[in-house]
Structure formats: structure tokens, C-alpha cells
Amino acid sequence: MRILIVTQYFWPESFVVNDLVRWLTKAGHSVTVATGKPNYPTGELAPGYTRDKVQYETFAGTQVFRIPSRPRHQATALNLALNYLSFAWSGLLWFPRLLKRHEFDVILVLAMPITAALPAILLRWLKRCHLALWVQDLWPQVVTSTGFVDSRLVVATLHVLVKFIYRAADTVLVQSNQFVGPIAKMIPKKKIFVLPNFAPPSDEEALPLPLAIAGLFPRRFSVVFAGNLGRAQSLSTIVHAARILRLHPDILIVVAGTGSHAETLREAVTAAKLTNVQMIGMLDRRMMPELFRHADCLLVTLGNHPALNATIPSKIQAYMKAGRPIVGAVNGAAADLIERAGVGLTGQAEDGAGLAQNIIALTKMPAIKRQEMGRAGRAYYEKHFDADQVLSRLLGILQREMSCHA
């Protein structure tokens, strides 16, 4: 197939879209990427990129078009809105010209944010091809769940926009069953397909951890949180749990990653004088297998909101692949998955005391029981979330739906 991928985020930003492009290209498909300028998660442009000019690259044998767009800068509501709208507006202006001589069978939009679909809708009309959205968040609910927007007018406007985007798509792919009901209120249910996230394939050479980080783990029960440090992750829950766990000096929480609330977390840890929390920053993703191997358990937290309760953070698939038990302060789809797979212990979202109790329970659990949890998670991952399986299903859905709409 001739596939155009429209995504606001792309390499060197660390998202699964990079692995998607590698996989599709390796499978023999003709892939083109239309994207913006990398500035996540720092908010500033990555070295070698300019804000105003169109830039051309190749990635894994794939042609990449990068359009001018405004960086996120500090992740305030205004800056994020301007960043999202900048990419959408620039895409409407630039993509038709840049891709004028290209023909596609399908346009696949990584709808993070969903406004990234707006230029793809224009291209779908111009190219007369199939448009598929892969949705990672429930819009507009997600903007209220994270507290960035509380204006009824803005939310109502977003609802109209989101409804337009869904209706313009031929196929809508969602990451959990809990997405189907809310989206089916806007479009026919037959257009919606559940396609879970996948963990990145293990085709890169693993890198060892820096000695200073590796030295944190011996002789302590280590709880590792890896990923984005944003408002949705309810980082205050981790701080609350860590306060309680001060009475257990053999337990260490290691936080790997960065994001809009990284400094807020750092300040809270410092203010509470928590020596049982170590923030190690963002690591090269090739170090993640080694980080997970050192961990006794892996941590996931989310806020308590219907939009977040429908979400399964992609880190859960990566945690399962690592074969380590998971401890979570999450509700809804994420909690259901952890419990169904038998991979760990969960408590209510935003419940730091419950999280601390579950961490303590894991420390008291026989090591063989924790190993069984890890093996159960790995087996569940191989059955449901393996990249080859998920992406083969993606192609099957696209090919079937394209023939239906031909």
C-alpha cells in the first residue's frame, strides 16, 4: 500500500509512530511521513531544526516532510493550544503543496492531538483516498480531565470540531473498548475498531545504564516509573505514597522521564525531603530494557476522570513485555487490564495511601510470586500486544475497510 502518515510527533521524539513507520517500511509498503518540528518533551526545538522553514529528511528509508510549526515552550494551556493549532494551520497550508505529486491509498493519522487530523481531512478530499484515525485520547474530555480547559464555550467548540473530524474519517481506530461508547455517539459504530497499543520491537541494541543510575538499585526494593511526567499522570499520588513509604527505608521509587510537570514533582520531592524518590531524567530508550530488568516492580499512575479511565497508557504494554510485576493507582481500562492479565496489584486512581499499601504488599510477597506475575504479563503481551500481531491487524482493518468504501 501507499501510506501517508500524518503525525504531529515524530522522530527524534520518542513515540511508537517511529516503530510503526519502521515496521510498515520493512513490510514492503511505500510510506511517507508528514509531520512538524520535534520539540517534545522539552518544549524547545531539537538541535538542527528551524521553526519557519520546510525541512526534508529520510527515516528508515521513508521520506519525511516537516512543516513550520510553533514549539510547545512551557506547557501552559495557551502554549499547548497554539502548538496544536499551529501544526493544523501549517498543515492545511503546506501539505497540499508538498504532496501534490504524491498519490496514496490511505492516510493514517496518529491523532495526538486530534487537531492533527485537520490537514489530513483536506488531503483526503484532494487525494480521494481512505482516511483512518488512530485515537489515543478521548476528545474533548481529555482537555478537561487534565485541567487545561474549564471554559464551557471552549469545550462546546471542541466538541463540534471533534465531531466533524470523526465524521470526516472513514475508519476510527481506538486503543481500548472504553473509547467505543463515547465515540459511537458521534459516528456509526461500524466505523470504530479497537486496536491496542504495542510495545516497541526489540530490534535495537540495548545500552547499559550509567553507573550512577545502576548503583541505585542494589539492596533496595525498587519501584520504577517510566514515561511522561504530565498533569494526567497524577504525580502527587506518587509523592503521597512516598511520604508513607518513608517508614520503609528498603523501598526506593525511581522516576525516569520528563514532561510538563517534572519540575513540579522535583519541587514536591524536595519540599517533603523525600530521600526515597530518585528522579533520573529522560533516558535513551535503548536503556529502558536494562532499567526494567533492575526494577522489582513497575509503576503506573493516572488521574481520576472518565477520559483517563478509558485510557490504557502505552507504558503498560512495555511493562508487560519487560516481564516485571506492575503496581498501579489507576481506574477503568488500565486497572481492568492489569487485573485481567494477573500482572500486578492496583488501587484507586489518586489514592497514594492505597498505592503505598500495594507496594508494601509486593515487598512482602514471595519472590516466586512476583516472578509469576511478571511471566503472566509477558505471556499476555505476546498474545495480545506483540507489534507484529497488532500492526498486521491494523493492515487487515485498513485493507478490508478500503475495499468496502471503494
C-alpha positions as CSV (number, residue, x, y, z in Angstrom):
1,M,0.0,0.0,0.0
2,R,0.9,3.6,-0.5
3,I,0.5,5.1,3.0
4,L,0.8,8.7,4.2
5,I,1.2,9.0,7.9
6,V,0.2,12.4,9.4
7,T,1.5,12.9,12.9
8,Q,2.4,16.0,14.9
9,Y,5.1,14.0,16.8
10,F,7.9,12.0,15.1
11,W,11.5,11.0,15.5
12,P,13.7,12.1,17.3
13,E,10.7,12.4,19.6
14,S,10.2,9.0,21.2
15,F,6.7,7.7,20.2
16,V,5.5,4.4,18.8
17,V,4.8,6.1,15.4
18,N,8.6,5.7,14.8
19,D,8.3,1.9,15.2
20,L,5.1,1.9,13.1
21,V,7.0,3.6,10.2
22,R,9.9,1.1,10.5
23,W,7.6,-1.9,10.6
24,L,5.5,-0.7,7.6
25,T,8.6,0.1,5.5
26,K,10.2,-3.2,6.4
27,A,6.9,-5.0,5.4
28,G,7.3,-3.5,1.9
29,H,4.8,-0.7,2.0
30,S,5.5,2.7,0.5
31,V,5.4,5.1,3.4
32,T,5.6,8.9,3.6
33,V,5.5,10.9,6.8
34,A,4.1,14.4,7.1
35,T,4.9,15.9,10.4
36,G,6.1,19.0,12.4
37,K,9.3,20.1,14.0
38,P,10.4,18.0,17.0
39,N,10.1,19.8,20.3
40,Y,8.6,17.2,22.7
41,P,9.0,16.9,25.7
42,T,11.3,19.9,26.4
43,G,9.1,22.4,24.5
44,E,12.0,23.7,22.5
45,L,13.1,22.7,19.0
46,A,15.6,19.8,18.8
47,P,19.0,20.7,17.5
48,G,19.3,21.1,13.8
49,Y,15.6,22.2,13.3
50,T,14.3,25.6,12.5
51,R,10.8,26.9,13.3
52,D,10.0,28.6,10.0
53,K,11.3,26.5,7.0
54,V,10.0,23.3,5.5
55,Q,12.6,20.6,6.1
56,Y,13.1,17.3,4.3
57,E,14.5,14.1,5.8
58,T,14.6,10.4,5.4
59,F,14.0,8.0,8.2
60,A,14.3,4.2,7.9
61,G,14.1,4.7,4.1
62,T,11.0,6.8,4.4
63,Q,10.6,10.3,3.1
64,V,9.7,12.8,5.8
65,F,8.2,16.3,5.2
66,R,8.5,18.7,8.2
67,I,6.4,21.8,8.2
68,P,6.8,25.1,10.1
69,S,5.1,24.9,13.5
70,R,5.2,26.7,16.8
71,P,7.0,24.8,19.6
72,R,5.2,24.0,22.9
73,H,7.6,26.0,25.1
74,Q,6.4,25.8,28.7
75,A,3.3,23.5,28.7
76,T,0.6,26.0,29.6
77,A,-2.9,25.8,28.2
78,L,-2.3,28.7,25.9
79,N,1.1,27.3,24.6
80,L,-0.4,23.9,24.0
81,A,-3.4,25.3,22.2
82,L,-1.1,27.5,20.0
83,N,1.2,24.5,19.3
84,Y,-1.7,22.3,18.3
85,L,-3.4,25.0,16.1
86,S,0.0,25.9,14.6
87,F,0.5,22.4,13.3
88,A,-3.0,22.1,12.0
89,W,-2.9,25.5,10.2
90,S,0.5,25.0,8.8
91,G,-0.5,21.5,7.6
92,L,-3.5,23.0,5.8
93,L,-1.2,25.5,4.0
94,W,1.8,23.3,3.3
95,F,0.8,19.6,2.9
96,P,-1.3,20.0,-0.3
97,R,1.7,21.7,-2.0
98,L,4.4,19.4,-0.7
99,L,2.4,16.3,-1.5
100,K,0.9,17.5,-4.8
101,R,2.7,14.9,-6.9
102,H,2.2,12.0,-4.5
103,E,-0.7,9.5,-4.6
104,F,-1.8,7.5,-1.6
105,D,-4.1,4.6,-0.9
106,V,-4.6,5.5,2.7
107,I,-3.9,8.4,5.1
108,L,-3.3,7.2,8.6
109,V,-3.4,10.0,11.3
110,L,-1.8,9.5,14.7
111,A,-4.4,11.6,16.4
112,M,-2.2,13.0,19.2
113,P,-3.7,15.7,19.4
114,I,-6.9,15.1,17.4
115,T,-6.4,18.5,15.7
116,A,-3.6,16.9,13.7
117,A,-6.3,15.3,11.6
118,L,-7.5,18.6,10.1
119,P,-4.9,18.8,7.3
120,A,-5.3,15.1,6.7
121,I,-9.0,15.7,6.1
122,L,-8.2,18.2,3.4
123,L,-5.7,15.8,1.8
124,R,-8.3,13.0,1.9
125,W,-10.6,15.2,-0.2
126,L,-7.8,16.2,-2.6
127,K,-6.4,12.7,-3.0
128,R,-9.7,10.8,-2.8
129,C,-8.2,8.1,-0.6
130,H,-9.1,6.4,2.7
131,L,-8.7,8.3,5.9
132,A,-8.1,6.4,9.2
133,L,-7.6,8.0,12.6
134,W,-5.7,6.1,15.4
135,V,-7.1,7.8,18.5
136,Q,-5.1,7.8,21.8
137,D,-7.2,10.2,23.9
138,L,-10.9,10.9,24.3
139,W,-11.5,14.4,23.0
140,P,-12.8,16.9,24.1
141,Q,-13.0,15.1,27.5
142,V,-9.2,14.8,27.8
143,V,-8.7,18.6,27.9
144,T,-11.0,18.9,30.9
145,S,-9.6,15.9,32.6
146,T,-6.1,17.4,32.7
147,G,-7.4,20.8,33.9
148,F,-6.1,22.8,31.0
149,V,-9.6,24.0,29.9
150,D,-12.6,24.7,32.0
151,S,-14.5,27.1,29.7
152,R,-17.8,25.7,28.6
153,L,-17.6,27.7,25.4
154,V,-14.2,26.2,24.5
155,V,-15.3,22.7,25.4
156,A,-18.5,23.1,23.3
157,T,-16.5,24.4,20.4
158,L,-14.1,21.5,20.7
159,H,-17.0,19.0,20.7
160,V,-18.2,20.4,17.4
161,L,-14.7,20.2,15.9
162,V,-14.1,16.7,17.2
163,K,-17.5,15.5,15.8
164,F,-16.5,17.0,12.4
165,I,-13.2,15.2,12.5
166,Y,-14.7,11.8,13.4
167,R,-17.4,12.1,10.7
168,A,-14.8,13.0,8.1
169,A,-12.8,9.8,8.8
170,D,-13.5,6.5,7.0
171,T,-12.1,4.4,9.9
172,V,-11.5,5.3,13.5
173,L,-9.1,3.1,15.5
174,V,-9.3,3.3,19.3
175,Q,-6.9,2.0,21.9
176,S,-9.4,0.5,24.3
177,N,-13.0,-0.8,24.4
178,Q,-14.0,2.1,26.7
179,F,-13.5,4.5,23.8
180,V,-16.2,2.9,21.7
181,G,-19.3,4.1,23.6
182,P,-18.4,7.9,23.7
183,I,-17.3,8.0,20.1
184,A,-20.2,5.9,18.8
185,K,-22.5,8.8,20.0
186,M,-20.9,10.9,17.2
187,I,-20.4,8.4,14.3
188,P,-21.7,4.9,13.3
189,K,-20.3,2.2,15.5
190,K,-19.3,0.2,12.4
191,K,-16.6,2.7,11.6
192,I,-14.9,2.1,15.0
193,F,-12.3,-0.6,15.6
194,V,-10.4,-1.4,18.8
195,L,-6.6,-1.6,18.1
196,P,-4.5,-1.7,21.2
197,N,-1.1,-0.1,21.6
198,F,2.0,-2.2,21.2
199,A,5.4,-2.1,22.8
200,P,8.4,-1.1,20.6
201,P,10.0,-4.2,19.0
202,S,13.3,-5.3,20.5
203,D,15.4,-4.8,17.3
204,E,17.8,-2.2,18.7
205,E,21.0,-2.9,20.6
206,A,20.3,-2.4,24.3
207,L,22.5,0.1,26.1
208,P,23.7,-0.3,29.8
209,L,22.6,2.1,32.4
210,P,25.0,4.8,33.6
211,L,26.9,3.5,36.7
212,A,25.4,6.2,38.9
213,I,21.8,5.0,38.0
214,A,22.6,1.3,38.1
215,G,24.1,1.9,41.6
216,L,20.7,3.0,42.9
217,F,19.2,-0.5,42.8
218,P,21.2,-3.0,44.8
219,R,19.9,-3.9,48.3
220,R,16.6,-1.9,47.9
221,F,13.2,-2.9,46.6
222,S,12.9,-0.7,43.5
223,V,9.7,0.7,42.1
224,V,10.3,2.2,38.7
225,F,8.0,4.8,37.0
226,A,9.0,5.4,33.3
227,G,7.4,7.9,30.9
228,N,5.8,11.3,30.6
229,L,5.6,13.4,33.7
230,G,2.5,15.5,33.0
231,R,-0.7,16.5,34.6
232,A,-2.6,13.4,33.6
233,Q,-0.1,11.2,35.5
234,S,-1.3,12.4,38.9
235,L,2.3,12.7,40.2
236,S,1.0,13.9,43.6
237,T,-0.1,10.3,44.1
238,I,3.5,9.2,43.9
239,V,4.5,11.9,46.4
240,H,1.8,10.9,48.8
241,A,2.8,7.2,48.6
242,A,6.5,8.1,49.1
243,R,5.6,10.1,52.2
244,I,4.1,6.9,53.7
245,L,6.9,4.7,52.5
246,R,9.5,6.7,54.4
247,L,8.9,4.2,57.2
248,H,10.2,1.6,54.9
249,P,13.8,2.6,54.0
250,D,14.3,-0.5,52.0
251,I,11.9,0.8,49.3
252,L,13.1,3.2,46.6
253,I,10.9,4.9,43.9
254,V,12.9,5.7,40.7
255,V,11.3,8.1,38.3
256,A,12.6,8.0,34.7
257,G,11.3,10.6,32.2
258,T,10.4,14.2,31.8
259,G,7.4,16.4,30.9
260,S,5.5,19.5,31.8
261,H,5.2,18.6,35.5
262,A,8.7,17.2,36.0
263,E,9.9,20.3,37.8
264,T,6.7,20.3,39.9
265,L,7.4,16.8,41.0
266,R,11.0,17.6,41.8
267,E,10.0,20.6,43.9
268,A,7.4,18.4,45.8
269,V,10.0,15.7,46.5
270,T,12.5,18.4,47.7
271,A,9.9,20.2,49.9
272,A,8.9,16.9,51.5
273,K,12.6,15.9,52.0
274,L,11.9,12.6,50.4
275,T,15.1,10.6,50.1
276,N,13.2,7.5,48.8
277,V,12.4,9.1,45.4
278,Q,15.1,9.4,42.8
279,M,14.4,11.3,39.6
280,I,16.9,10.2,36.9
281,G,15.6,12.2,34.0
282,M,14.9,11.0,30.4
283,L,17.0,8.1,29.3
284,D,17.8,6.8,25.8
285,R,15.1,4.4,25.0
286,R,17.7,1.7,24.3
287,M,18.4,1.8,28.1
288,M,14.9,1.0,29.0
289,P,15.2,-2.8,28.9
290,E,18.1,-2.6,31.4
291,L,16.2,-0.2,33.6
292,F,13.2,-2.5,33.7
293,R,15.5,-5.5,34.4
294,H,16.8,-3.8,37.5
295,A,13.3,-3.0,38.8
296,D,11.4,-5.1,41.3
297,C,8.1,-3.7,40.1
298,L,6.9,-1.1,37.6
299,L,4.6,1.8,38.4
300,V,1.7,3.4,36.5
301,T,-0.5,6.3,37.8
302,L,-3.3,8.3,36.3
303,G,-5.8,10.9,37.4
304,N,-9.4,10.0,38.1
305,H,-11.5,11.2,35.2
306,P,-13.8,9.4,32.8
307,A,-11.5,10.3,29.8
308,L,-8.4,9.0,31.7
309,N,-10.3,5.9,33.0
310,A,-10.9,4.9,29.4
311,T,-7.1,5.1,28.6
312,I,-4.5,2.4,28.7
313,P,-1.1,4.1,28.9
314,S,1.2,2.6,26.4
315,K,3.8,2.1,29.1
316,I,1.7,-0.8,30.4
317,Q,2.4,-2.8,27.3
318,A,6.1,-2.0,27.6
319,Y,6.0,-3.0,31.3
320,M,4.3,-6.3,30.4
321,K,6.9,-7.0,27.7
322,A,9.6,-6.5,30.4
323,G,8.2,-9.3,32.4
324,R,8.0,-7.4,35.7
325,P,5.0,-7.1,38.1
326,I,3.1,-3.8,37.8
327,V,1.7,-1.7,40.6
328,G,-0.9,0.9,39.7
329,A,-3.0,3.7,41.0
330,V,-5.5,3.7,38.1
331,N,-9.1,3.2,37.4
332,G,-11.1,1.8,34.4
333,A,-9.4,0.2,31.4
334,A,-5.9,0.3,32.8
335,A,-6.9,-1.4,36.1
336,D,-9.0,-3.9,34.3
337,L,-6.1,-4.9,32.0
338,I,-3.6,-5.3,34.9
339,E,-6.1,-7.4,36.9
340,R,-7.2,-9.5,33.8
341,A,-3.6,-10.3,32.9
342,G,-2.7,-11.2,36.5
343,V,0.4,-9.0,36.2
344,G,0.2,-7.0,39.4
345,L,-1.7,-5.0,42.0
346,T,-3.9,-2.0,41.5
347,G,-5.6,0.6,43.7
348,Q,-7.9,3.5,43.0
349,A,-6.5,6.4,41.0
350,E,-5.2,9.3,43.1
351,D,-5.1,7.1,46.2
352,G,-1.5,7.5,47.4
353,A,-2.2,5.5,50.6
354,G,-3.6,2.6,48.7
355,L,-0.6,2.7,46.3
356,A,1.8,2.6,49.3
357,Q,0.0,-0.4,50.7
358,N,0.2,-2.3,47.5
359,I,3.9,-1.6,47.2
360,I,4.4,-2.9,50.7
361,A,2.3,-5.9,49.8
362,L,4.6,-6.6,46.9
363,T,7.7,-6.4,49.1
364,K,6.2,-9.0,51.5
365,M,5.2,-11.3,48.6
366,P,7.5,-14.3,47.9
367,A,9.9,-13.5,45.0
368,I,8.5,-16.5,43.1
369,K,5.0,-15.0,43.2
370,R,6.3,-11.7,41.8
371,Q,8.1,-13.7,39.1
372,E,4.8,-15.5,38.2
373,M,3.1,-12.1,37.8
374,G,5.9,-10.9,35.5
375,R,5.7,-14.1,33.4
376,A,1.9,-13.7,33.2
377,G,2.3,-10.2,32.0
378,R,4.8,-11.2,29.4
379,A,2.6,-14.0,28.2
380,Y,-0.4,-11.7,27.9
381,Y,1.7,-9.2,26.0
382,E,2.8,-11.9,23.5
383,K,-0.8,-13.0,23.0
384,H,-2.4,-9.5,22.6
385,F,0.2,-6.7,22.2
386,D,3.1,-8.0,20.1
387,A,3.9,-5.5,17.5
388,D,3.7,-7.9,14.6
389,Q,0.3,-9.0,15.7
390,V,-1.1,-5.5,16.3
391,L,0.2,-4.0,13.1
392,S,-0.8,-7.0,11.0
393,R,-4.3,-6.4,12.4
394,L,-4.0,-2.7,11.5
395,L,-3.2,-3.6,7.9
396,G,-6.1,-6.1,7.8
397,I,-8.6,-3.5,9.0
398,L,-7.4,-0.9,6.5
399,Q,-7.4,-3.2,3.6
400,R,-10.9,-4.5,4.4
401,E,-12.3,-1.1,5.0
402,M,-10.7,0.4,1.9
403,S,-12.4,-2.4,-0.2
404,C,-15.7,-1.7,1.5
405,H,-15.5,2.0,0.6
406,A,-14.1,1.6,-2.9
